[in-house]
Amino acid sequence: MVEANTLVFVGLADTTCPAPGVVATYNQLAGEKWVVVYPHKPHNGLPEEDLWIGDIATLQDQFIHRQ
């Protein structure tokens, strides 16, 4: 079981790693956890419609600096 602090990104348009499986995995994590949901994100890339949520690299950097 994973007990580390974890940041998870999920794209609702991702057909490679569908959101229900990602969320099911997220729900099993034991440590502190955060999820960022992108409504229009496919597996790769970040569409303009989702940029208001935050750039993935920036959110990752913020997460790392908080740890």
mmCIF file as Biopython writes it, N, C-alpha, C and O atoms, coordinates in Angstrom:
data_model
#
loop_
_atom_site.group_PDB
_atom_site.id
_atom_site.type_symbol
_atom_site.label_atom_id
_atom_site.label_alt_id
_atom_site.label_comp_id
_atom_site.label_asym_id
_atom_site.label_entity_id
_atom_site.label_seq_id
_atom_site.pdbx_PDB_ins_code
_atom_site.Cartn_x
_atom_site.Cartn_y
_atom_site.Cartn_z
_atom_site.occupancy
_atom_site.B_iso_or_equiv
_atom_site.auth_seq_id
_atom_site.auth_asym_id
_atom_site.pdbx_PDB_model_num
ATOM 1   N N  . MET A ? 1  ? 0.846   -1.181 0.000   1.0 0.0 1  A 1 
ATOM 2   C CA . MET A ? 1  ? 0.000   0.000  0.000   1.0 0.0 1  A 1 
ATOM 3   C C  . MET A ? 1  ? 0.891   1.245  0.000   1.0 0.0 1  A 1 
ATOM 4   O O  . MET A ? 1  ? 1.880   1.305  0.730   1.0 0.0 1  A 1 
ATOM 5   N N  . VAL A ? 2  ? 0.542   2.223  -0.810  1.0 0.0 2  A 1 
ATOM 6   C CA . VAL A ? 2  ? 1.277   3.474  -0.900  1.0 0.0 2  A 1 
ATOM 7   C C  . VAL A ? 2  ? 0.862   4.381  0.250   1.0 0.0 2  A 1 
ATOM 8   O O  . VAL A ? 2  ? -0.324  4.647  0.444   1.0 0.0 2  A 1 
ATOM 9   N N  . GLU A ? 3  ? 1.845   4.854  1.011   1.0 0.0 3  A 1 
ATOM 10  C CA . GLU A ? 3  ? 1.568   5.748  2.125   1.0 0.0 3  A 1 
ATOM 11  C C  . GLU A ? 3  ? 2.221   7.116  1.942   1.0 0.0 3  A 1 
ATOM 12  O O  . GLU A ? 3  ? 2.127   7.975  2.820   1.0 0.0 3  A 1 
ATOM 13  N N  . ALA A ? 4  ? 2.878   7.317  0.809   1.0 0.0 4  A 1 
ATOM 14  C CA . ALA A ? 4  ? 3.544   8.587  0.529   1.0 0.0 4  A 1 
ATOM 15  C C  . ALA A ? 4  ? 2.516   9.641  0.124   1.0 0.0 4  A 1 
ATOM 16  O O  . ALA A ? 4  ? 1.438   9.315  -0.374  1.0 0.0 4  A 1 
ATOM 17  N N  . ASN A ? 5  ? 2.864   10.908 0.345   1.0 0.0 5  A 1 
ATOM 18  C CA . ASN A ? 5  ? 2.022   11.986 -0.165  1.0 0.0 5  A 1 
ATOM 19  C C  . ASN A ? 5  ? 2.012   11.880 -1.681  1.0 0.0 5  A 1 
ATOM 20  O O  . ASN A ? 5  ? 3.051   11.664 -2.304  1.0 0.0 5  A 1 
ATOM 21  N N  . THR A ? 6  ? 0.835   12.033 -2.268  1.0 0.0 6  A 1 
ATOM 22  C CA . THR A ? 6  ? 0.678   11.761 -3.689  1.0 0.0 6  A 1 
ATOM 23  C C  . THR A ? 6  ? -0.155  12.840 -4.367  1.0 0.0 6  A 1 
ATOM 24  O O  . THR A ? 6  ? -1.166  13.293 -3.830  1.0 0.0 6  A 1 
ATOM 25  N N  . LEU A ? 7  ? 0.285   13.243 -5.555  1.0 0.0 7  A 1 
ATOM 26  C CA . LEU A ? 7  ? -0.449  14.167 -6.410  1.0 0.0 7  A 1 
ATOM 27  C C  . LEU A ? 7  ? -0.848  13.397 -7.660  1.0 0.0 7  A 1 
ATOM 28  O O  . LEU A ? 7  ? 0.005   12.827 -8.341  1.0 0.0 7  A 1 
ATOM 29  N N  . VAL A ? 8  ? -2.138  13.379 -7.963  1.0 0.0 8  A 1 
ATOM 30  C CA . VAL A ? 8  ? -2.659  12.616 -9.099  1.0 0.0 8  A 1 
ATOM 31  C C  . VAL A ? 8  ? -3.364  13.571 -10.049 1.0 0.0 8  A 1 
ATOM 32  O O  . VAL A ? 8  ? -4.163  14.408 -9.630  1.0 0.0 8  A 1 
ATOM 33  N N  . PHE A ? 9  ? -3.057  13.433 -11.331 1.0 0.0 9  A 1 
ATOM 34  C CA . PHE A ? 9  ? -3.740  14.185 -12.375 1.0 0.0 9  A 1 
ATOM 35  C C  . PHE A ? 9  ? -4.634  13.201 -13.129 1.0 0.0 9  A 1 
ATOM 36  O O  . PHE A ? 9  ? -4.212  12.091 -13.453 1.0 0.0 9  A 1 
ATOM 37  N N  . VAL A ? 10 ? -5.860  13.613 -13.403 1.0 0.0 10 A 1 
ATOM 38  C CA . VAL A ? 10 ? -6.766  12.751 -14.154 1.0 0.0 10 A 1 
ATOM 39  C C  . VAL A ? 10 ? -7.446  13.573 -15.245 1.0 0.0 10 A 1 
ATOM 40  O O  . VAL A ? 10 ? -7.964  14.662 -14.999 1.0 0.0 10 A 1 
ATOM 41  N N  . GLY A ? 11 ? -7.428  13.025 -16.449 1.0 0.0 11 A 1 
ATOM 42  C CA . GLY A ? 11 ? -8.110  13.657 -17.573 1.0 0.0 11 A 1 
ATOM 43  C C  . GLY A ? 11 ? -9.382  12.897 -17.877 1.0 0.0 11 A 1 
ATOM 44  O O  . GLY A ? 11 ? -9.348  11.685 -18.093 1.0 0.0 11 A 1 
ATOM 45  N N  . LEU A ? 12 ? -10.489 13.586 -17.894 1.0 0.0 12 A 1 
ATOM 46  C CA . LEU A ? 12 ? -11.761 12.915 -18.129 1.0 0.0 12 A 1 
ATOM 47  C C  . LEU A ? 12 ? -11.934 12.451 -19.569 1.0 0.0 12 A 1 
ATOM 48  O O  . LEU A ? 12 ? -12.823 11.651 -19.858 1.0 0.0 12 A 1 
ATOM 49  N N  . ALA A ? 13 ? -11.091 12.946 -20.474 1.0 0.0 13 A 1 
ATOM 50  C CA . ALA A ? 13 ? -11.146 12.507 -21.871 1.0 0.0 13 A 1 
ATOM 51  C C  . ALA A ? 13 ? -10.040 11.503 -22.195 1.0 0.0 13 A 1 
ATOM 52  O O  . ALA A ? 13 ? -9.802  11.205 -23.365 1.0 0.0 13 A 1 
ATOM 53  N N  . ASP A ? 14 ? -9.370  10.986 -21.182 1.0 0.0 14 A 1 
ATOM 54  C CA . ASP A ? 14 ? -8.259  10.051 -21.359 1.0 0.0 14 A 1 
ATOM 55  C C  . ASP A ? 14 ? -8.810  8.647  -21.597 1.0 0.0 14 A 1 
ATOM 56  O O  . ASP A ? 14 ? -9.462  8.075  -20.723 1.0 0.0 14 A 1 
ATOM 57  N N  . THR A ? 15 ? -8.546  8.095  -22.783 1.0 0.0 15 A 1 
ATOM 58  C CA . THR A ? 15 ? -9.011  6.743  -23.085 1.0 0.0 15 A 1 
ATOM 59  C C  . THR A ? 15 ? -7.923  5.698  -22.811 1.0 0.0 15 A 1 
ATOM 60  O O  . THR A ? 15 ? -8.206  4.500  -22.815 1.0 0.0 15 A 1 
ATOM 61  N N  . THR A ? 16 ? -6.690  6.139  -22.573 1.0 0.0 16 A 1 
ATOM 62  C CA . THR A ? 16 ? -5.592  5.224  -22.253 1.0 0.0 16 A 1 
ATOM 63  C C  . THR A ? 16 ? -5.646  4.821  -20.782 1.0 0.0 16 A 1 
ATOM 64  O O  . THR A ? 16 ? -5.522  3.644  -20.445 1.0 0.0 16 A 1 
ATOM 65  N N  . CYS A ? 17 ? -5.831  5.811  -19.915 1.0 0.0 17 A 1 
ATOM 66  C CA . CYS A ? 17 ? -5.989  5.584  -18.469 1.0 0.0 17 A 1 
ATOM 67  C C  . CYS A ? 17 ? -7.316  6.220  -18.068 1.0 0.0 17 A 1 
ATOM 68  O O  . CYS A ? 17 ? -7.330  7.347  -17.575 1.0 0.0 17 A 1 
ATOM 69  N N  . PRO A ? 18 ? -8.415  5.528  -18.268 1.0 0.0 18 A 1 
ATOM 70  C CA . PRO A ? 18 ? -9.733  6.113  -18.014 1.0 0.0 18 A 1 
ATOM 71  C C  . PRO A ? 18 ? -9.892  6.599  -16.570 1.0 0.0 18 A 1 
ATOM 72  O O  . PRO A ? 18 ? -9.376  5.996  -15.629 1.0 0.0 18 A 1 
ATOM 73  N N  . ALA A ? 19 ? -10.616 7.698  -16.430 1.0 0.0 19 A 1 
ATOM 74  C CA . ALA A ? 19 ? -10.797 8.344  -15.128 1.0 0.0 19 A 1 
ATOM 75  C C  . ALA A ? 19 ? -11.320 7.407  -14.041 1.0 0.0 19 A 1 
ATOM 76  O O  . ALA A ? 19 ? -10.834 7.491  -12.913 1.0 0.0 19 A 1 
ATOM 77  N N  . PRO A ? 20 ? -12.282 6.517  -14.310 1.0 0.0 20 A 1 
ATOM 78  C CA . PRO A ? 20 ? -12.758 5.652  -13.221 1.0 0.0 20 A 1 
ATOM 79  C C  . PRO A ? 20 ? -11.646 4.802  -12.598 1.0 0.0 20 A 1 
ATOM 80  O O  . PRO A ? 20 ? -11.629 4.607  -11.383 1.0 0.0 20 A 1 
ATOM 81  N N  . GLY A ? 21 ? -10.731 4.302  -13.408 1.0 0.0 21 A 1 
ATOM 82  C CA . GLY A ? 21 ? -9.616  3.506  -12.886 1.0 0.0 21 A 1 
ATOM 83  C C  . GLY A ? 21 ? -8.637  4.346  -12.093 1.0 0.0 21 A 1 
ATOM 84  O O  . GLY A ? 21 ? -8.125  3.907  -11.063 1.0 0.0 21 A 1 
ATOM 85  N N  . VAL A ? 22 ? -8.373  5.565  -12.574 1.0 0.0 22 A 1 
ATOM 86  C CA . VAL A ? 22 ? -7.463  6.468  -11.869 1.0 0.0 22 A 1 
ATOM 87  C C  . VAL A ? 22 ? -8.065  6.855  -10.520 1.0 0.0 22 A 1 
ATOM 88  O O  . VAL A ? 22 ? -7.367  6.866  -9.506  1.0 0.0 22 A 1 
ATOM 89  N N  . VAL A ? 23 ? -9.342  7.168  -10.506 1.0 0.0 23 A 1 
ATOM 90  C CA . VAL A ? 23 ? -10.013 7.554  -9.262  1.0 0.0 23 A 1 
ATOM 91  C C  . VAL A ? 23 ? -10.082 6.366  -8.300  1.0 0.0 23 A 1 
ATOM 92  O O  . VAL A ? 23 ? -9.916  6.548  -7.094  1.0 0.0 23 A 1 
ATOM 93  N N  . ALA A ? 24 ? -10.320 5.174  -8.802  1.0 0.0 24 A 1 
ATOM 94  C CA . ALA A ? 24 ? -10.341 3.986  -7.944  1.0 0.0 24 A 1 
ATOM 95  C C  . ALA A ? 24 ? -8.979  3.766  -7.291  1.0 0.0 24 A 1 
ATOM 96  O O  . ALA A ? 24 ? -8.899  3.422  -6.112  1.0 0.0 24 A 1 
ATOM 97  N N  . THR A ? 25 ? -7.920  3.964  -8.053  1.0 0.0 25 A 1 
ATOM 98  C CA . THR A ? 25 ? -6.569  3.848  -7.505  1.0 0.0 25 A 1 
ATOM 99  C C  . THR A ? 25 ? -6.316  4.933  -6.474  1.0 0.0 25 A 1 
ATOM 100 O O  . THR A ? 25 ? -5.786  4.659  -5.398  1.0 0.0 25 A 1 
ATOM 101 N N  . TYR A ? 26 ? -6.695  6.167  -6.798  1.0 0.0 26 A 1 
ATOM 102 C CA . TYR A ? 26 ? -6.543  7.305  -5.880  1.0 0.0 26 A 1 
ATOM 103 C C  . TYR A ? 26 ? -7.235  7.008  -4.550  1.0 0.0 26 A 1 
ATOM 104 O O  . TYR A ? 26 ? -6.692  7.311  -3.487  1.0 0.0 26 A 1 
ATOM 105 N N  . ASN A ? 27 ? -8.408  6.427  -4.605  1.0 0.0 27 A 1 
ATOM 106 C CA . ASN A ? 27 ? -9.168  6.128  -3.391  1.0 0.0 27 A 1 
ATOM 107 C C  . ASN A ? 27 ? -8.480  5.108  -2.496  1.0 0.0 27 A 1 
ATOM 108 O O  . ASN A ? 27 ? -8.778  5.039  -1.304  1.0 0.0 27 A 1 
ATOM 109 N N  . GLN A ? 28 ? -7.568  4.317  -3.043  1.0 0.0 28 A 1 
ATOM 110 C CA . GLN A ? 28 ? -6.859  3.306  -2.261  1.0 0.0 28 A 1 
ATOM 111 C C  . GLN A ? 28 ? -5.580  3.828  -1.623  1.0 0.0 28 A 1 
ATOM 112 O O  . GLN A ? 28 ? -4.974  3.127  -0.813  1.0 0.0 28 A 1 
ATOM 113 N N  . LEU A ? 29 ? -5.154  5.034  -1.965  1.0 0.0 29 A 1 
ATOM 114 C CA . LEU A ? 29 ? -3.924  5.600  -1.405  1.0 0.0 29 A 1 
ATOM 115 C C  . LEU A ? 29 ? -4.120  5.937  0.065   1.0 0.0 29 A 1 
ATOM 116 O O  . LEU A ? 29 ? -5.160  6.468  0.454   1.0 0.0 29 A 1 
ATOM 117 N N  . ALA A ? 30 ? -3.117  5.625  0.882   1.0 0.0 30 A 1 
ATOM 118 C CA . ALA A ? 30 ? -3.253  5.810  2.326   1.0 0.0 30 A 1 
ATOM 119 C C  . ALA A ? 30 ? -2.705  7.146  2.818   1.0 0.0 30 A 1 
ATOM 120 O O  . ALA A ? 30 ? -3.202  7.679  3.810   1.0 0.0 30 A 1 
ATOM 121 N N  . GLY A ? 31 ? -1.704  7.694  2.157   1.0 0.0 31 A 1 
ATOM 122 C CA . GLY A ? 31 ? -1.098  8.939  2.616   1.0 0.0 31 A 1 
ATOM 123 C C  . GLY A ? 31 ? -1.935  10.150 2.250   1.0 0.0 31 A 1 
ATOM 124 O O  . GLY A ? 31 ? -3.046  10.026 1.735   1.0 0.0 31 A 1 
ATOM 125 N N  . GLU A ? 32 ? -1.370  11.345 2.531   1.0 0.0 32 A 1 
ATOM 126 C CA . GLU A ? 32 ? -2.050  12.562 2.076   1.0 0.0 32 A 1 
ATOM 127 C C  . GLU A ? 32 ? -2.083  12.535 0.561   1.0 0.0 32 A 1 
ATOM 128 O O  . GLU A ? 32 ? -1.122  12.120 -0.086  1.0 0.0 32 A 1 
ATOM 129 N N  . LYS A ? 33 ? -3.192  12.980 0.005   1.0 0.0 33 A 1 
ATOM 130 C CA . LYS A ? 33 ? -3.333  12.888 -1.446  1.0 0.0 33 A 1 
ATOM 131 C C  . LYS A ? 33 ? -4.121  14.067 -1.977  1.0 0.0 33 A 1 
ATOM 132 O O  . LYS A ? 33 ? -4.988  14.625 -1.305  1.0 0.0 33 A 1 
ATOM 133 N N  . TRP A ? 34 ? -3.793  14.422 -3.194  1.0 0.0 34 A 1 
ATOM 134 C CA . TRP A ? 34 ? -4.466  15.504 -3.898  1.0 0.0 34 A 1 
ATOM 135 C C  . TRP A ? 34 ? -4.752  15.019 -5.310  1.0 0.0 34 A 1 
ATOM 136 O O  . TRP A ? 34 ? -3.947  14.304 -5.905  1.0 0.0 34 A 1 
ATOM 137 N N  . VAL A ? 35 ? -5.899  15.411 -5.838  1.0 0.0 35 A 1 
ATOM 138 C CA . VAL A ? 35 ? -6.250  15.053 -7.205  1.0 0.0 35 A 1 
ATOM 139 C C  . VAL A ? 35 ? -6.590  16.333 -7.958  1.0 0.0 35 A 1 
ATOM 140 O O  . VAL A ? 35 ? -7.265  17.219 -7.434  1.0 0.0 35 A 1 
ATOM 141 N N  . VAL A ? 36 ? -6.113  16.410 -9.189  1.0 0.0 36 A 1 
ATOM 142 C CA . VAL A ? 36 ? -6.434  17.529 -10.080 1.0 0.0 36 A 1 
ATOM 143 C C  . VAL A ? 36 ? -7.163  16.920 -11.267 1.0 0.0 36 A 1 
ATOM 144 O O  . VAL A ? 36 ? -6.616  16.076 -11.977 1.0 0.0 36 A 1 
ATOM 145 N N  . VAL A ? 37 ? -8.402  17.353 -11.478 1.0 0.0 37 A 1 
ATOM 146 C CA . VAL A ? 37 ? -9.234  16.793 -12.555 1.0 0.0 37 A 1 
ATOM 147 C C  . VAL A ? 37 ? -9.310  17.797 -13.699 1.0 0.0 37 A 1 
ATOM 148 O O  . VAL A ? 37 ? -9.689  18.954 -13.513 1.0 0.0 37 A 1 
ATOM 149 N N  . TYR A ? 38 ? -8.941  17.324 -14.882 1.0 0.0 38 A 1 
ATOM 150 C CA . TYR A ? 38 ? -9.024  18.125 -16.101 1.0 0.0 38 A 1 
ATOM 151 C C  . TYR A ? 38 ? -10.168 17.583 -16.956 1.0 0.0 38 A 1 
ATOM 152 O O  . TYR A ? 38 ? -10.060 16.471 -17.472 1.0 0.0 38 A 1 
ATOM 153 N N  . PRO A ? 39 ? -11.251 18.326 -17.121 1.0 0.0 39 A 1 
ATOM 154 C CA . PRO A ? 39 ? -12.419 17.821 -17.846 1.0 0.0 39 A 1 
ATOM 155 C C  . PRO A ? 39 ? -12.164 17.469 -19.315 1.0 0.0 39 A 1 
ATOM 156 O O  . PRO A ? 39 ? -12.792 16.548 -19.837 1.0 0.0 39 A 1 
ATOM 157 N N  . HIS A ? 40 ? -11.260 18.179 -19.990 1.0 0.0 40 A 1 
ATOM 158 C CA . HIS A ? 40 ? -11.065 17.983 -21.428 1.0 0.0 40 A 1 
ATOM 159 C C  . HIS A ? 40 ? -9.743  17.304 -21.778 1.0 0.0 40 A 1 
ATOM 160 O O  . HIS A ? 40 ? -9.450  17.114 -22.958 1.0 0.0 40 A 1 
ATOM 161 N N  . LYS A ? 41 ? -8.945  16.937 -20.791 1.0 0.0 41 A 1 
ATOM 162 C CA . LYS A ? 41 ? -7.600  16.421 -21.045 1.0 0.0 41 A 1 
ATOM 163 C C  . LYS A ? 41 ? -7.615  14.980 -21.537 1.0 0.0 41 A 1 
ATOM 164 O O  . LYS A ? 41 ? -8.192  14.098 -20.901 1.0 0.0 41 A 1 
ATOM 165 N N  . PRO A ? 42 ? -6.956  14.750 -22.706 1.0 0.0 42 A 1 
ATOM 166 C CA . PRO A ? 42 ? -6.739  13.374 -23.152 1.0 0.0 42 A 1 
ATOM 167 C C  . PRO A ? 42 ? -5.493  12.831 -22.423 1.0 0.0 42 A 1 
ATOM 168 O O  . PRO A ? 42 ? -5.038  13.430 -21.449 1.0 0.0 42 A 1 
ATOM 169 N N  . HIS A ? 43 ? -4.953  11.721 -22.886 1.0 0.0 43 A 1 
ATOM 170 C CA . HIS A ? 43 ? -3.800  11.120 -22.221 1.0 0.0 43 A 1 
ATOM 171 C C  . HIS A ? 43 ? -2.567  12.023 -22.288 1.0 0.0 43 A 1 
ATOM 172 O O  . HIS A ? 43 ? -1.843  12.163 -21.302 1.0 0.0 43 A 1 
ATOM 173 N N  . ASN A ? 44 ? -2.333  12.626 -23.433 1.0 0.0 44 A 1 
ATOM 174 C CA . ASN A ? 44 ? -1.170  13.507 -23.606 1.0 0.0 44 A 1 
ATOM 175 C C  . ASN A ? 44 ? -1.631  14.919 -23.932 1.0 0.0 44 A 1 
ATOM 176 O O  . ASN A ? 44 ? -2.629  15.121 -24.624 1.0 0.0 44 A 1 
ATOM 177 N N  . GLY A ? 45 ? -0.891  15.884 -23.423 1.0 0.0 45 A 1 
ATOM 178 C CA . GLY A ? 45 ? -1.204  17.275 -23.713 1.0 0.0 45 A 1 
ATOM 179 C C  . GLY A ? 45 ? -2.224  17.844 -22.743 1.0 0.0 45 A 1 
ATOM 180 O O  . GLY A ? 45 ? -2.874  17.129 -21.981 1.0 0.0 45 A 1 
ATOM 181 N N  . LEU A ? 46 ? -2.334  19.156 -22.806 1.0 0.0 46 A 1 
ATOM 182 C CA . LEU A ? 46 ? -3.305  19.857 -21.966 1.0 0.0 46 A 1 
ATOM 183 C C  . LEU A ? 46 ? -4.017  20.875 -22.839 1.0 0.0 46 A 1 
ATOM 184 O O  . LEU A ? 46 ? -3.414  21.868 -23.246 1.0 0.0 46 A 1 
ATOM 185 N N  . PRO A ? 47 ? -5.295  20.641 -23.134 1.0 0.0 47 A 1 
ATOM 186 C CA . PRO A ? 47 ? -6.027  21.553 -24.008 1.0 0.0 47 A 1 
ATOM 187 C C  . PRO A ? 47 ? -6.257  22.909 -23.358 1.0 0.0 47 A 1 
ATOM 188 O O  . PRO A ? 47 ? -6.309  23.025 -22.134 1.0 0.0 47 A 1 
ATOM 189 N N  . GLU A ? 48 ? -6.391  23.917 -24.183 1.0 0.0 48 A 1 
ATOM 190 C CA . GLU A ? 48 ? -6.593  25.288 -23.694 1.0 0.0 48 A 1 
ATOM 191 C C  . GLU A ? 48 ? -7.785  25.399 -22.755 1.0 0.0 48 A 1 
ATOM 192 O O  . GLU A ? 48 ? -7.771  26.204 -21.824 1.0 0.0 48 A 1 
ATOM 193 N N  . GLU A ? 49 ? -8.816  24.593 -22.995 1.0 0.0 49 A 1 
ATOM 194 C CA . GLU A ? 49 ? -10.018 24.658 -22.152 1.0 0.0 49 A 1 
ATOM 195 C C  . GLU A ? 49 ? -9.716  24.345 -20.690 1.0 0.0 49 A 1 
ATOM 196 O O  . GLU A ? 49 ? -10.473 24.738 -19.803 1.0 0.0 49 A 1 
ATOM 197 N N  . ASP A ? 50 ? -8.617  23.640 -20.436 1.0 0.0 50 A 1 
ATOM 198 C CA . ASP A ? 50 ? -8.278  23.235 -19.073 1.0 0.0 50 A 1 
ATOM 199 C C  . ASP A ? 50 ? -7.138  24.039 -18.448 1.0 0.0 50 A 1 
ATOM 200 O O  . ASP A ? 50 ? -6.765  23.786 -17.302 1.0 0.0 50 A 1 
ATOM 201 N N  . LEU A ? 51 ? -6.588  24.991 -19.175 1.0 0.0 51 A 1 
ATOM 202 C CA . LEU A ? 51 ? -5.452  25.760 -18.640 1.0 0.0 51 A 1 
ATOM 203 C C  . LEU A ? 51 ? -5.809  26.559 -17.399 1.0 0.0 51 A 1 
ATOM 204 O O  . LEU A ? 51 ? -4.935  26.833 -16.576 1.0 0.0 51 A 1 
ATOM 205 N N  . TRP A ? 52 ? -7.067  26.939 -17.243 1.0 0.0 52 A 1 
ATOM 206 C CA . TRP A ? 52 ? -7.475  27.722 -16.072 1.0 0.0 52 A 1 
ATOM 207 C C  . TRP A ? 52 ? -7.284  26.933 -14.771 1.0 0.0 52 A 1 
ATOM 208 O O  . TRP A ? 52 ? -7.165  27.526 -13.699 1.0 0.0 52 A 1 
ATOM 209 N N  . ILE A ? 53 ? -7.256  25.610 -14.863 1.0 0.0 53 A 1 
ATOM 210 C CA . ILE A ? 53 ? -7.089  24.766 -13.682 1.0 0.0 53 A 1 
ATOM 211 C C  . ILE A ? 53 ? -5.652  24.824 -13.180 1.0 0.0 53 A 1 
ATOM 212 O O  . ILE A ? 53 ? -5.399  24.772 -11.977 1.0 0.0 53 A 1 
ATOM 213 N N  . GLY A ? 54 ? -4.724  24.933 -14.110 1.0 0.0 54 A 1 
ATOM 214 C CA . GLY A ? 54 ? -3.309  25.021 -13.754 1.0 0.0 54 A 1 
ATOM 215 C C  . GLY A ? 54 ? -2.470  24.142 -14.650 1.0 0.0 54 A 1 
ATOM 216 O O  . GLY A ? 54 ? -2.881  23.052 -15.046 1.0 0.0 54 A 1 
ATOM 217 N N  . ASP A ? 55 ? -1.294  24.631 -14.961 1.0 0.0 55 A 1 
ATOM 218 C CA . ASP A ? 55 ? -0.332  23.888 -15.767 1.0 0.0 55 A 1 
ATOM 219 C C  . ASP A ? 55 ? 0.225   22.733 -14.939 1.0 0.0 55 A 1 
ATOM 220 O O  . ASP A ? 55 ? 0.553   22.912 -13.766 1.0 0.0 55 A 1 
ATOM 221 N N  . ILE A ? 56 ? 0.331   21.568 -15.534 1.0 0.0 56 A 1 
ATOM 222 C CA . ILE A ? 56 ? 0.771   20.377 -14.810 1.0 0.0 56 A 1 
ATOM 223 C C  . ILE A ? 56 ? 2.160   20.568 -14.212 1.0 0.0 56 A 1 
ATOM 224 O O  . ILE A ? 56 ? 2.363   20.253 -13.040 1.0 0.0 56 A 1 
ATOM 225 N N  . ALA A ? 57 ? 3.116   21.071 -14.977 1.0 0.0 57 A 1 
ATOM 226 C CA . ALA A ? 57 ? 4.483   21.242 -14.473 1.0 0.0 57 A 1 
ATOM 227 C C  . ALA A ? 57 ? 4.517   22.192 -13.280 1.0 0.0 57 A 1 
ATOM 228 O O  . ALA A ? 57 ? 5.243   21.949 -12.315 1.0 0.0 57 A 1 
ATOM 229 N N  . THR A ? 58 ? 3.745   23.261 -13.337 1.0 0.0 58 A 1 
ATOM 230 C CA . THR A ? 58 ? 3.700   24.223 -12.234 1.0 0.0 58 A 1 
ATOM 231 C C  . THR A ? 58 ? 3.099   23.579 -10.991 1.0 0.0 58 A 1 
ATOM 232 O O  . THR A ? 58 ? 3.626   23.752 -9.892  1.0 0.0 58 A 1 
ATOM 233 N N  . LEU A ? 59 ? 2.011   22.842 -11.148 1.0 0.0 59 A 1 
ATOM 234 C CA . LEU A ? 59 ? 1.381   22.177 -10.012 1.0 0.0 59 A 1 
ATOM 235 C C  . LEU A ? 59 ? 2.308   21.113 -9.411  1.0 0.0 59 A 1 
ATOM 236 O O  . LEU A ? 59 ? 2.338   20.932 -8.194  1.0 0.0 59 A 1 
ATOM 237 N N  . GLN A ? 60 ? 3.056   20.418 -10.257 1.0 0.0 60 A 1 
ATOM 238 C CA . GLN A ? 60 ? 4.015   19.443 -9.755  1.0 0.0 60 A 1 
ATOM 239 C C  . GLN A ? 60 ? 5.111   20.130 -8.939  1.0 0.0 60 A 1 
ATOM 240 O O  . GLN A ? 60 ? 5.468   19.656 -7.860  1.0 0.0 60 A 1 
ATOM 241 N N  . ASP A ? 61 ? 5.644   21.237 -9.445  1.0 0.0 61 A 1 
ATOM 242 C CA . ASP A ? 61 ? 6.677   21.976 -8.726  1.0 0.0 61 A 1 
ATOM 243 C C  . ASP A ? 61 ? 6.163   22.464 -7.376  1.0 0.0 61 A 1 
ATOM 244 O O  . ASP A ? 61 ? 6.868   22.375 -6.371  1.0 0.0 61 A 1 
ATOM 245 N N  . GLN A ? 62 ? 4.942   22.976 -7.354  1.0 0.0 62 A 1 
ATOM 246 C CA . GLN A ? 62 ? 4.351   23.448 -6.099  1.0 0.0 62 A 1 
ATOM 247 C C  . GLN A ? 62 ? 4.204   22.304 -5.105  1.0 0.0 62 A 1 
ATOM 248 O O  . GLN A ? 62 ? 4.473   22.466 -3.915  1.0 0.0 62 A 1 
ATOM 249 N N  . PHE A ? 63 ? 3.780   21.153 -5.598  1.0 0.0 63 A 1 
ATOM 250 C CA . PHE A ? 63 ? 3.625   19.971 -4.738  1.0 0.0 63 A 1 
ATOM 251 C C  . PHE A ? 63 ? 4.965   19.558 -4.148  1.0 0.0 63 A 1 
ATOM 252 O O  . PHE A ? 63 ? 5.064   19.295 -2.949  1.0 0.0 63 A 1 
ATOM 253 N N  . ILE A ? 64 ? 5.993   19.499 -4.985  1.0 0.0 64 A 1 
ATOM 254 C CA . ILE A ? 64 ? 7.322   19.083 -4.528  1.0 0.0 64 A 1 
ATOM 255 C C  . ILE A ? 64 ? 7.859   20.062 -3.483  1.0 0.0 64 A 1 
ATOM 256 O O  . ILE A ? 64 ? 8.426   19.639 -2.475  1.0 0.0 64 A 1 
ATOM 257 N N  . HIS A ? 65 ? 7.687   21.338 -3.710  1.0 0.0 65 A 1 
ATOM 258 C CA . HIS A ? 65 ? 8.200   22.334 -2.759  1.0 0.0 65 A 1 
ATOM 259 C C  . HIS A ? 65 ? 7.470   22.292 -1.425  1.0 0.0 65 A 1 
ATOM 260 O O  . HIS A ? 65 ? 8.040   22.675 -0.403  1.0 0.0 65 A 1 
ATOM 261 N N  . ARG A ? 66 ? 6.222   21.836 -1.412  1.0 0.0 66 A 1 
ATOM 262 C CA . ARG A ? 66 ? 5.482   21.706 -0.150  1.0 0.0 66 A 1 
ATOM 263 C C  . ARG A ? 66 ? 5.918   20.491 0.654   1.0 0.0 66 A 1 
ATOM 264 O O  . ARG A ? 66 ? 5.648   20.409 1.852   1.0 0.0 66 A 1 
ATOM 265 N N  . GLN A ? 67 ? 6.582   19.561 0.011   1.0 0.0 67 A 1 
ATOM 266 C CA . GLN A ? 67 ? 6.943   18.315 0.702   1.0 0.0 67 A 1 
ATOM 267 C C  . GLN A ? 67 ? 8.178   18.474 1.510   1.0 0.0 67 A 1 
ATOM 268 O O  . GLN A ? 67 ? 8.620   17.523 2.154   1.0 0.0 67 A 1 
#
